[in-house]
Amino acid sequence: MRAIDAGILICTECHELNRQEADSDEQVCTRCGAAVHPRRPNSLIRTWALLLTSAILYIPANMLPIMTVSSLGKGDPSTIMSGVITLVQHGMFPIAAVVFVASILVPTFKLVGIALLLFSVQRHQPLSARQRIIMYRFIEFIGRWSMLDIFVIAILVAVVNFGRIASVEANLGAIAFASVVILTMLAAVTFDPRLIWDNTESDDDHE
């Protein structure tokens, strides 16, 4: 049985359990006074909006140069993929693998994973609640690693600044990529995982 079936609502601010009031359209938490809802208002719409925006920005994030490394006054801007290829050419396979996973695979998996969650919840697809919640928790877990490239660029820009001898400059691709990471993290936050359990009536895993 779900908590909502027992007339219990949880406050998203302080996590206090509240008895649902039958004749109240706008209920507030008995502890902190925050508005309490059975489900996050417009959760699916907000998540779709954030996800589609991040998917649009994902294109320039990979097509535009993410940074320019200059040495002795010469330097070429590089995209994420060209940076991975350069690392491979220099024999830095572990670093290339980390950058590829954190900057290519993780954002792609987050975009596809959140889209699958939204689609399965809205269309009542035959995906068990256990599979959905594992996917959701994994998306939340890997979200923090998407910022690895941005952290590396920020450190390099701050540390490597020797004028014409050597310097690192962030480009527009870094802004687009940071926007993708932030928007996908917000999409995971705005998605209400309780909607997963609202679609389990036909699942086989609630024995």
C-alpha positions in Angstrom: 0.0 0.0 0.0 1.2 3.5 -0.9 1.3 6.3 1.7 -1.2 8.3 -0.3 -3.7 5.4 -0.1 -3.5 5.6 3.7 -4.1 9.4 3.5 -0.6 10.3 4.4 1.4 13.1 2.7 5.1 13.9 3.1 6.4 17.4 3.3 9.2 17.9 0.7 10.9 20.5 3.0 11.2 18.8 6.4 9.9 15.3 5.5 7.2 15.4 8.2 4.3 13.0 7.6 0.9 14.7 7.5 -2.6 13.4 7.5 -4.4 14.4 4.3 -7.2 16.8 4.9 -10.3 15.8 2.9 -11.8 19.3 2.5 -8.6 21.2 2.0 -7.3 22.3 -1.4 -4.1 23.9 -0.1 -2.7 21.9 2.8 0.4 23.0 4.8 2.9 21.0 6.8 2.1 20.9 10.5 5.8 21.3 11.4 7.3 23.9 9.0 4.2 25.4 7.3 5.4 24.6 3.8 2.8 23.6 1.2 2.1 19.9 1.0 1.0 18.1 -2.1 0.3 14.4 -2.9 2.7 14.7 -5.8 5.1 17.5 -6.9 3.0 20.0 -9.0 3.7 19.8 -12.8 6.6 17.4 -12.1 6.4 15.8 -15.6 6.0 19.0 -17.5 8.9 20.7 -15.7 11.1 17.6 -16.2 10.3 17.4 -19.9 11.1 21.1 -20.3 14.5 20.9 -18.6 15.3 17.7 -20.5 14.4 19.1 -23.9 16.4 22.2 -23.2 19.5 20.2 -22.2 19.1 18.0 -25.2 19.2 21.1 -27.5 22.3 22.4 -25.7 23.9 19.0 -25.9 24.6 19.6 -29.6 26.6 22.8 -29.3 28.3 21.4 -26.2 29.8 18.7 -28.4 30.3 20.7 -31.6 31.8 23.9 -30.2 35.3 24.1 -28.8 35.4 23.5 -25.1 38.8 25.0 -24.4 41.9 26.4 -26.1 45.4 25.4 -24.9 48.1 27.8 -26.1 51.8 27.2 -25.9 54.4 29.8 -27.1 51.6 31.9 -28.5 50.1 29.0 -30.6 47.1 26.9 -29.8 44.1 25.3 -31.4 40.6 25.1 -29.9 39.4 21.6 -29.1 36.0 20.0 -28.6 35.4 17.2 -26.1 35.9 14.5 -28.6 39.0 16.0 -30.2 40.4 16.3 -26.7 39.8 12.6 -26.1 41.4 11.7 -29.5 44.5 13.9 -28.6 44.9 12.1 -25.3 44.7 8.7 -27.0 47.3 9.9 -29.6 49.7 10.8 -26.7 49.2 7.4 -25.0 47.1 8.8 -22.1 44.5 6.0 -22.3 43.3 6.1 -18.7 42.7 9.8 -18.8 41.1 9.6 -22.2 38.8 6.9 -20.9 37.8 9.0 -17.8 37.1 12.1 -20.0 35.1 10.0 -22.5 32.9 8.4 -19.9 32.4 11.5 -17.8 31.8 13.9 -20.7 30.2 11.7 -23.4 28.7 8.6 -22.0 27.3 10.0 -18.7 25.4 13.0 -20.1 24.1 10.8 -22.9 22.9 8.1 -20.5 21.3 10.8 -18.3 19.4 12.3 -21.2 18.2 8.9 -22.5 17.5 7.5 -19.0 15.4 10.4 -17.9 13.5 10.4 -21.2 12.8 6.6 -20.7 11.5 7.2 -17.2 9.2 10.0 -18.3 7.9 8.0 -21.3 7.4 4.8 -19.2 5.5 6.7 -16.5 3.3 8.6 -18.9 2.6 5.8 -21.3 2.4 3.0 -18.7 5.1 1.0 -20.5 5.8 -2.6 -19.3 8.8 -1.6 -17.2 8.7 -2.8 -13.6 8.9 -0.3 -10.7 12.1 -1.9 -9.5 13.8 -1.3 -12.9 12.6 2.3 -13.0 13.7 3.1 -9.4 17.1 1.5 -10.0 17.5 3.6 -13.2 16.4 6.8 -11.3 18.9 6.2 -8.4 21.7 5.5 -10.9 21.0 8.7 -12.8 21.1 10.6 -9.5 24.3 9.0 -8.5 26.2 9.6 -11.7 25.0 13.2 -12.1 27.8 14.6 -10.0 30.5 13.1 -12.2 29.3 15.0 -15.2 31.0 18.1 -13.8 34.4 16.6 -14.1 35.3 18.3 -17.3 34.1 21.7 -16.0 36.2 21.3 -12.9 39.3 20.4 -14.9 38.8 23.4 -17.2 38.2 25.8 -14.3 41.4 24.5 -12.6 43.5 24.8 -15.8 42.2 28.3 -16.6 43.1 29.4 -13.1 46.5 27.7 -12.8 47.9 27.7 -16.3 48.2 31.4 -17.0 51.7 32.3 -18.1 51.0 34.8 -20.9 52.4 33.8 -24.2 54.4 30.9 -22.8 51.3 28.8 -21.8 47.7 29.5 -21.2 44.3 27.8 -21.1 41.1 29.5 -22.2 37.6 28.3 -21.8 35.4 28.5 -24.9 31.6 28.5 -25.6 31.5 24.7 -25.6 32.3 24.7 -21.9 29.3 27.0 -21.2 27.0 24.8 -23.2 28.3 21.7 -21.5 28.0 23.1 -18.0 24.4 24.1 -18.9 23.6 20.6 -20.0 25.0 19.2 -16.8 23.1 21.6 -14.6 19.8 21.2 -16.5 20.0 17.4 -16.4 20.6 17.5 -12.6 17.6 19.8 -12.2 15.5 17.4 -14.4 16.4 14.6 -12.0 15.4 16.7 -9.0 12.1 17.9 -10.4 11.0 14.4 -11.4 8.9 13.0 -8.6 10.0 9.3 -8.2 6.7 8.6 -6.4 5.1 8.7 -9.9 6.9 5.4 -10.5 4.9 3.7 -7.9 1.7 5.2 -9.1 2.2 3.1 -12.3 2.8 -0.3 -10.6 -0.7 -1.7 -10.6 0.1 -3.9 -13.6 3.7 -4.6 -12.6 4.7 -8.1 -11.4 7.2 -7.0 -8.8 5.1 -5.9 -5.8 4.6 -9.3 -4.3 
